[in-house]
Amino acid sequence: MSADINVAFARTLLRMTMEDIKPLTTVRERKTAWVYHHMRDHWEFHGPEGYYWHGSADSAYDARAKGWAHWWEHLKQEGSNMRARLEGAKLREKRLKP
């Protein structure tokens, strides 16, 4: 029962995190991000531009939510220009459309 609650919470958290992430990424960047269950509660997240996060998570949903949140914090800490990233994502998205 508690596992079901954890998964439901993690899915909600991921959905809320993705609302902030979507404007900064392309569909391709979001679809190619992946997680790997290393052992017990240890997970890895592989995101855009070679970004890598590893840590404790209860499920793949939780690992994705934490990975995307850490990727976003990484961008802010780097002092990256968010507007430039947003515009770049929009341009890349247009180029990929058939």
Backbone as a printed PyTorch tensor [residue, N CA C, xyz], in Angstrom:
tensor([[[  0.8130,  -1.1980,   0.0000],
         [  0.0000,   0.0000,   0.0000],
         [  0.8600,   1.2660,   0.0000]],

        [[  1.8800,   1.3240,   0.8670],
         [  2.7050,   2.5260,   0.9320],
         [  3.4820,   2.7320,  -0.3660]],

        [[  3.8530,   1.6230,  -1.0350],
         [  4.5500,   1.7520,  -2.3150],
         [  3.6490,   2.4280,  -3.3370]],

        [[  2.3530,   2.0850,  -3.3330],
         [  1.4110,   2.7150,  -4.2590],
         [  1.2850,   4.2010,  -3.9820]],

        [[  1.2710,   4.5700,  -2.7180],
         [  1.1790,   5.9850,  -2.3450],
         [  2.4410,   6.7270,  -2.7830]],

        [[  3.6090,   6.0960,  -2.5820],
         [  4.8660,   6.7190,  -3.0000],
         [  4.9080,   6.9400,  -4.5050]],

        [[  4.4640,   5.9440,  -5.2590],
         [  4.4630,   6.0670,  -6.7250],
         [  3.4830,   7.1500,  -7.1600]],

        [[  2.3140,   7.1920,  -6.5640],
         [  1.3310,   8.2240,  -6.9110],
         [  1.8860,   9.6080,  -6.6020]],

        [[  2.5340,   9.7440,  -5.4540],
         [  3.1290,  11.0370,  -5.0970],
         [  4.2370,  11.4130,  -6.0730]],

        [[  5.1050,  10.4490,  -6.4030],
         [  6.2180,  10.7190,  -7.3170],
         [  5.7110,  11.1050,  -8.7060]],

        [[  4.6440,  10.4560,  -9.1710],
         [  4.0800,  10.8060, -10.4870],
         [  3.5400,  12.2290, -10.4840]],

        [[  2.8840,  12.6120,  -9.3930],
         [  2.3690,  13.9820,  -9.2720],
         [  3.5200,  14.9800,  -9.2270]],

        [[  4.5510,  14.6540,  -8.4610],
         [  5.7200,  15.5110,  -8.3720],
         [  6.4010,  15.6610,  -9.7350]],

        [[  6.5040,  14.5530, -10.4820],
         [  7.1070,  14.6030, -11.8130],
         [  6.2770,  15.4810, -12.7440]],

        [[  4.9610,  15.3180, -12.6990],
         [  4.0890,  16.1380, -13.5420],
         [  4.2780,  17.6310, -13.2440]],

        [[  4.3530,  17.9800, -11.9710],
         [  4.5350,  19.3820, -11.5810],
         [  5.9180,  19.8920, -11.9890]],

        [[  6.9380,  19.0550, -11.8590],
         [  8.2950,  19.4400, -12.2530],
         [  8.3670,  19.6740, -13.7540]],

        [[  7.7120,  18.8010, -14.5200],
         [  7.7610,  18.9210, -15.9790],
         [  7.0800,  20.1850, -16.4860]],

        [[  6.1260,  20.7300, -15.7380],
         [  5.5010,  21.9990, -16.1330],
         [  6.5490,  23.1090, -16.2020]],

        [[  7.5320,  23.0680, -15.3180],
         [  8.6070,  24.0660, -15.3290],
         [  9.6980,  23.7230, -16.3350]],

        [[  9.8990,  22.4420, -16.5830],
         [ 10.9870,  21.9890, -17.4560],
         [ 10.6230,  22.1190, -18.9410]],

        [[  9.3650,  21.8640, -19.2830],
         [  8.9630,  21.8370, -20.6980],
         [  9.3560,  23.0750, -21.4880]],

        [[  9.1650,  24.2940, -20.9590],
         [  9.5490,  25.4590, -21.7600],
         [ 11.0520,  25.5710, -22.0210]],

        [[ 11.8640,  24.8890, -21.2260],
         [ 13.3170,  24.9980, -21.3480],
         [ 13.9430,  23.8950, -22.1820]],

        [[ 13.1340,  22.9280, -22.6020],
         [ 13.6710,  21.7700, -23.3220],
         [ 12.8500,  21.4830, -24.5650]],

        [[ 13.4550,  20.7090, -25.4460],
         [ 12.7230,  20.2460, -26.6280],
         [ 12.0770,  18.9060, -26.3050]],

        [[ 11.1660,  18.4930, -27.1590],
         [ 10.5390,  17.1810, -26.9950],
         [ 11.6150,  16.0980, -27.0520]],

        [[ 12.5400,  16.2490, -27.9570],
         [ 13.6090,  15.2580, -28.1030],
         [ 14.4490,  15.1520, -26.8310]],

        [[ 14.7880,  16.2930, -26.2220],
         [ 15.5640,  16.2590, -24.9810],
         [ 14.8010,  15.5520, -23.8700]],

        [[ 13.5100,  15.7880, -23.8060],
         [ 12.7000,  15.1380, -22.7620],
         [ 12.5630,  13.6440, -23.0230]],

        [[ 12.3970,  13.2620, -24.2930],
         [ 12.2090,  11.8360, -24.6060],
         [ 13.4960,  11.0380, -24.4900]],

        [[ 14.6360,  11.6690, -24.6790],
         [ 15.8940,  10.9320, -24.6140],
         [ 16.4820,  10.8870, -23.2090]],

        [[ 15.9160,  11.6220, -22.2720],
         [ 16.3630,  11.5300, -20.8770],
         [ 15.9320,  10.1640, -20.3300]],

        [[ 16.7830,   9.5610, -19.5230],
         [ 16.4630,   8.2290, -19.0210],
         [ 16.9980,   8.0350, -17.6140]],

        [[ 16.4510,   7.0300, -16.9320],
         [ 16.8990,   6.6850, -15.5870],
         [ 17.3470,   5.2270, -15.5620]],

        [[ 18.2320,   4.9250, -14.6230],
         [ 18.7510,   3.5700, -14.4530],
         [ 18.7270,   3.2320, -12.9720]],

        [[ 18.1490,   2.0830, -12.6400],
         [ 18.1040,   1.6160, -11.2580],
         [ 19.3790,   0.8450, -10.9830]],

        [[ 20.2570,   1.4490, -10.2170],
         [ 21.5770,   0.8600,  -9.9740],
         [ 21.5190,  -0.2420,  -8.9180]],

        [[ 20.9740,   0.0470,  -7.7620],
         [ 20.7960,  -0.9520,  -6.7060],
         [ 19.9110,  -0.3690,  -5.6060]],

        [[ 19.1760,  -1.2210,  -4.9500],
         [ 18.2460,  -0.8230,  -3.8900],
         [ 17.5400,   0.4810,  -4.2270]],

        [[ 17.8310,   1.5610,  -3.4820],
         [ 17.1550,   2.8280,  -3.7650],
         [ 18.0680,   3.8000,  -4.5110]],

        [[ 19.1300,   3.3030,  -5.1160],
         [ 20.0800,   4.1550,  -5.8410],
         [ 19.7090,   4.2040,  -7.3230]],

        [[ 19.5090,   5.4180,  -7.8280],
         [ 19.1100,   5.6310,  -9.2160],
         [ 20.0470,   6.6190,  -9.8840]],

        [[ 20.0900,   6.5430, -11.2100],
         [ 20.8290,   7.5060, -12.0260],
         [ 19.8590,   8.1530, -12.9970]],

        [[ 20.0430,   9.4430, -13.2530],
         [ 19.2590,  10.1820, -14.2430],
         [ 20.2300,  10.7350, -15.2650]],

        [[ 19.9560,  10.4990, -16.5330],
         [ 20.7780,  11.0110, -17.6270],
         [ 19.9020,  11.9510, -18.4500]],

        [[ 20.2500,  13.2260, -18.4160],
         [ 19.4130,  14.2400, -19.0430],
         [ 20.0840,  14.9260, -20.2200]],

        [[ 19.5560,  16.1060, -20.5710],
         [ 20.0670,  16.8420, -21.7240],
         [ 21.5220,  17.2640, -21.5580]],

        [[ 22.1930,  17.3660, -22.6820],
         [ 23.5640,  17.8760, -22.7530],
         [ 24.5120,  17.1170, -21.8420]],

        [[ 24.2830,  15.8100, -21.7080],
         [ 25.1590,  14.9710, -20.8990],
         [ 25.0030,  15.1380, -19.3980]],

        [[ 23.9520,  15.8000, -18.9470],
         [ 23.7640,  15.9950, -17.5120],
         [ 23.5020,  14.6510, -16.8330]],

        [[ 24.1070,  14.4710, -15.6650],
         [ 24.0110,  13.2090, -14.9270],
         [ 23.7440,  13.5040, -13.4520]],

        [[ 22.7640,  12.8150, -12.8890],
         [ 22.4760,  12.9010, -11.4570],
         [ 22.3520,  11.4880, -10.9280]],

        [[ 22.8290,  11.2690,  -9.7050],
         [ 22.6130,   9.9750,  -9.0610],
         [ 22.2670,  10.2240,  -7.6060]],

        [[ 21.3960,   9.3720,  -7.0880],
         [ 20.9900,   9.5250,  -5.7070],
         [ 19.8800,   8.5680,  -5.3350]],

        [[ 19.3190,   8.8140,  -4.1770],
         [ 18.2800,   7.9510,  -3.6330],
         [ 16.9100,   8.3450,  -4.1840]],

        [[ 16.1410,   7.3330,  -4.5770],
         [ 14.7760,   7.5590,  -5.0620],
         [ 13.9560,   6.2970,  -4.8050]],

        [[ 12.6530,   6.4730,  -4.6500],
         [ 11.7660,   5.3410,  -4.3680],
         [ 11.3180,   4.5920,  -5.6170]],

        [[ 11.3250,   5.2820,  -6.7580],
         [ 10.8430,   4.6770,  -8.0040],
         [ 11.4490,   5.4260,  -9.1840]],

        [[ 11.1820,   4.9210, -10.3830],
         [ 11.6670,   5.6010, -11.5860],
         [ 11.0350,   6.9890, -11.7090]],

        [[  9.7680,   7.1160, -11.3330],
         [  9.1150,   8.4280, -11.3770],
         [  9.8140,   9.4000, -10.4400]],

        [[ 10.1320,   8.9320,  -9.2420],
         [ 10.8190,   9.7610,  -8.2600],
         [ 12.2040,  10.1490,  -8.7650]],

        [[ 12.9180,   9.1960,  -9.3790],
         [ 14.2500,   9.4780,  -9.9190],
         [ 14.1800,  10.5090, -11.0400]],

        [[ 13.1810,  10.3950, -11.9090],
         [ 13.0210,  11.3850, -12.9890],
         [ 12.7150,  12.7710, -12.4230]],

        [[ 11.8080,  12.8300, -11.4640],
         [ 11.4520,  14.1180, -10.8570],
         [ 12.6760,  14.7540, -10.2010]],

        [[ 13.4230,  13.9710,  -9.4390],
         [ 14.6240,  14.4960,  -8.7870],
         [ 15.6970,  14.8700,  -9.8030]],

        [[ 15.8580,  14.0320, -10.8310],
         [ 16.8550,  14.3240, -11.8630],
         [ 16.5640,  15.6080, -12.6020]],

        [[ 15.3160,  15.7940, -13.0330],
         [ 14.9450,  17.0260, -13.7320],
         [ 15.0710,  18.2390, -12.8190]],

        [[ 14.6740,  18.0920, -11.5550],
         [ 14.7810,  19.2070, -10.6100],
         [ 16.2440,  19.5950, -10.3940]],

        [[ 17.1220,  18.6130, -10.2790],
         [ 18.5390,  18.9120, -10.1150],
         [ 19.1350,  19.5130, -11.3930]],

        [[ 18.6810,  19.0530, -12.5510],
         [ 19.1440,  19.6310, -13.8180],
         [ 18.7820,  21.1140, -13.8760]],

        [[ 17.5480,  21.4300, -13.4810],
         [ 17.0800,  22.8160, -13.4800],
         [ 17.8980,  23.6540, -12.5040]],

        [[ 18.1530,  23.1530, -11.3060],
         [ 18.9820,  23.8590, -10.3220],
         [ 20.3920,  24.0600, -10.8630]],

        [[ 20.9080,  23.0550, -11.5620],
         [ 22.2380,  23.1490, -12.1760],
         [ 22.2870,  24.3100, -13.1660]],

        [[ 21.2420,  24.4490, -13.9850],
         [ 21.1960,  25.5540, -14.9410],
         [ 21.1980,  26.9010, -14.2260]],

        [[ 20.4030,  27.0010, -13.1670],
         [ 20.3250,  28.2680, -12.4240],
         [ 21.6410,  28.5810, -11.7250]],

        [[ 22.3030,  27.5890, -11.1640],
         [ 23.5690,  27.8080, -10.4640],
         [ 24.6850,  28.1830, -11.4250]],

        [[ 24.6350,  27.6350, -12.6250],
         [ 25.6490,  27.9430, -13.6230],
         [ 25.5620,  29.3900, -14.0780]],

        [[ 24.4370,  30.0300, -13.8030],
         [ 24.2280,  31.3880, -14.2790],
         [ 23.8240,  31.3990, -15.7430]],

        [[ 23.3200,  30.2690, -16.2000],
         [ 22.8850,  30.1810, -17.5910],
         [ 21.7700,  31.1720, -17.8520]],

        [[ 21.7570,  31.7120, -19.0280],
         [ 20.7170,  32.6510, -19.4130],
         [ 19.4690,  31.8500, -19.7830]],

        [[ 18.4690,  31.8690, -18.9120],
         [ 17.2590,  31.0720, -19.1360],
         [ 16.5110,  31.5060, -20.3960]],

        [[ 16.4950,  32.7930, -20.6720],
         [ 15.7980,  33.2630, -21.8740],
         [ 16.4690,  32.7050, -23.1280]],

        [[ 17.7930,  32.6950, -23.1570],
         [ 18.5220,  32.1570, -24.3050],
         [ 18.2510,  30.6600, -24.4430]],

        [[ 18.2010,  29.9510, -23.3230],
         [ 17.9080,  28.5120, -23.3600],
         [ 16.5090,  28.2730, -23.9050]],

        [[ 15.5510,  29.0870, -23.4660],
         [ 14.1770,  28.9620, -23.9270],
         [ 14.0790,  29.2170, -25.4280]],

        [[ 14.7060,  30.2830, -25.9030],
         [ 14.6780,  30.5950, -27.3280],
         [ 15.3890,  29.5120, -28.1390]],

        [[ 16.5010,  29.0130, -27.6180],
         [ 17.2240,  27.9410, -28.2930],
         [ 16.3860,  26.6800, -28.4090]],

        [[ 15.6440,  26.3620, -27.3590],
         [ 14.7770,  25.1760, -27.3800],
         [ 13.6880,  25.3410, -28.4240]],

        [[ 13.1230,  26.5310, -28.5170],
         [ 12.0790,  26.7750, -29.5180],
         [ 12.6360,  26.6440, -30.9310]],

        [[ 13.8450,  27.1750, -31.1690],
         [ 14.4550,  27.0670, -32.4980],
         [ 14.7740,  25.6150, -32.8440]],

        [[ 15.3170,  24.8670, -31.9010],
         [ 15.6300,  23.4570, -32.1610],
         [ 14.3590,  22.6730, -32.4530]],

        [[ 13.2970,  22.9970, -31.7370],
         [ 12.0180,  22.3120, -31.9340],
         [ 11.4970,  22.5490, -33.3560]],

        [[ 11.6140,  23.7880, -33.8380],
         [ 11.1540,  24.1180, -35.1960],
         [ 11.9580,  23.3670, -36.2510]],

        [[ 13.2720,  23.2570, -36.0360],
         [ 14.1220,  22.5770, -37.0110],
         [ 13.8330,  21.0860, -37.0740]],

        [[ 13.3980,  20.5040, -35.9890],
         [ 13.1580,  19.0640, -35.9520],
         [ 11.8030,  18.6740, -36.5360]],

        [[ 10.8900,  19.6340, -36.6580],
         [  9.5690,  19.3180, -37.2060],
         [  9.6940,  19.0560, -38.7010]],

        [[  8.9920,  18.0270, -39.1930],
         [  9.0680,  17.6880, -40.6270],
         [  8.3740,  18.7110, -41.4920]]])
